[in-house]
Structures are given as C-alpha cells and as structure tokens.
Amino acid sequence: LQGLSSQGKTSLAIYLGLGVAISLDKMEEKGQVTINTLEQQGERLAMRVACMMATVNSLTIAHGKLTNLEADRLFEKCAYIKTLPIVYNDDPTLTSHQFVTHAICEHMKTPRVFGISDYVELFKDTAQSEELRISQATKNIRTVCWETGSCELMLVQPNDNVLKSDYKQGGMFSSRYSRVPAQAADWY
C-alpha cells in the first residue's frame, strides 16, 4: 500500500491487524499478528491502537485534557490489547534479510497469521537504486509469507528524493522504467 504522508495507511493497517488479532482471540485460535513499526516506537503504536479502540483522540492525551471517562475507556482498552496476540518489532536497524530470519523463527513458536511492515522503505537494506532496494525488501517480506502461509500488509511512503527524480529503471533485468518506487517488486 503506497501513499503520501498522513493519508491513513497506518490507520488502515492497524484496523486490519487489530481485527485479525481480535478474531484469533475470540475464536481461541493459535496465531499472532506481527507489526514491524520502523516509523515509530512500538509503545507509540500500541498507544495509537488503544486510542483507536477507546475512541480517544491522542491529542487530548498530549495536551493533558483527558476526561475521567476517556481515561477509564483508555485503560480498559490498554488492558485488553495486552491480552491480544500482537507482537511489535520496532528495531530501527532491521534489514529485510534479518526480518525474514526473525519472522520464520517466531513462526515456529507461534504461527504468524498476519503481518504489517510500516514502512518498507525504512528497512536498512542497500541496493543500486531506491526502487531496487524497496523491491528487494518486498521480495524478502513475500518470502516470509510463502514460508509461513501468512499475509503481509506492506506500507510504502515515497520520499522527496524519489518524488523529485526522473524515471527509475527497475523490473527484471532492469527492463522497465517507473516513477513508482515499489513497482519493480512485481517482477520478483
């Protein structure tokens, strides 16, 4: 899922992941939802999840204007979220190769059902171009899906350099030009 900043990509991902985690919990199924939160710390994302569930605007917390009723709802949802099968990974030095190893090892302990990579371009991989770097990361993430039978929602936000540059060469054997940094992943 690609889009510019503040368009709701992470919110959509949270809603989907939360829905899967709640379903696993309610059906008493063994499994987990994993969230690679490379954009923000796991604690911030967990608070965002709690605010969404409690229908509390996080700005009221930041400004210290939380009512007693909102605080009660928030604490109740925080306690509930702790019981859900959600695992956060917020290591900012993570490469997609490390992610593959870690995810497959974790899957052996508890089946990985759904994953979120927020944001793919923040994996610390290296490549000849931004498009190929992101393509390699998405290829590695898809490897995890194939190996574990899980589903992954990958979020990508093009940076200013990508948006300002001319066409980039990508695809199999660098045979295609594209303005979109994630398109070359289609060829893998």
Buried (B, 14 or more C-beta within 10 A) or exposed (E): BBEEEEEEBBEBBBBBBBEBBBBBBEEEEEBBBBBBBBBBEBEEBBBBBBBBBBEBEBEBBEEEEBEEEBBEBBEEBBEBBEEBBBBBBBBEEBBBBBBBEBBBEBBEEEBBBBBBBBBBBBBBBEEEBBBBBBBBBBBBBBBBBEEBEBBBBBBBBBBEEBEEBEEBBBBEEBEBEBEBBBBBBBEE
